């Protein structure tokens, strides 16, 4: 895939210095017109170490200092999700555009607050649901819209990791939004939402850890159209990380990992299977950066690929599922 240049340079800041922040920094090198200009952390040592490793000119020892940098056009927030709300609010209050890692926050109410704040301030805000900006996923959505597999009747997807996670790990910390649902389940749920929209019925079950977070979760989304999404997530065993989209006249299979695919297999009725490929450049984070820069260049306040409404609808689903399985982050 080739990237279109945007007018001028887009100056990026990264808030946080962990693994995901590092991967984003590497992929940002692939984006024409992107400049990684600053990094911020709650630790001066961490910020300086990240800056040295990735060639970042400015390192800040607080989120507020990073947000106050008027030479930045946009900040990518890559903290663990329990800190998303505070970090994003800090940036929005300073008038800084924000690309915020998924899931947006721990619950719908705080996600709505972020969206309302961004809209009131006229500042760009987008969830970093990179799956929705993946070029192959976008191509498959176009094929489905054009009737390649008829009407979608079913979606299956799973995301499970092996673990085990020690008791002190954030994945087991209830107050940090631990468990499989927000970290992993957001992907199969987002895929079903992308293809089928908001369900009319939700049924879910989970085994909880001693800390009160979900370890193994099954979800069924039902639609008045008759469509069904069968989804799972967990942190007690590595699953295949695949997905399948069934329609009235065909099927599309997505290989591992379904949320960052470089190929897919299209099965049409009475036809040989067709392999669809798209060169997957880098780690896949650059596509969301390209979308942010396109939106900023066009003066948009939200992305049509990852609209606020979609983010909030998925957050509402996550809230509802948590209520059913008995996970409370308060």
Secondary structure, DSSP 8 states (H G I E B T S, - for coil): ------SS-EEEEEE--SHHHHHHHHHHTTSTTEEEEEEE-S-HHHHHHHHHHHT-SEEESSHHHHHT-TT-SEEEE-S-GGGHHHHHHHHHHTT-EEEEESSSSSSHHHHHHHHHHHHHHT--EEEE-GGGG-HHHHHHHHHHHTTTTSSEEEEEEEEE------TTSGGG-GGGT-SHIIIIIHHHHHHHHHHH-S-SEEEEEEEE-TTS-EEEEEEEEE-TTS-EEEEEEESSS-----EEEEETTEEEEE-SSGGG-SEEEEEETTS--EEEE----TTSTHHHHHHHHHHHHTT-SS-SSS-HHHHHHHHHHHHHHHHHHT----
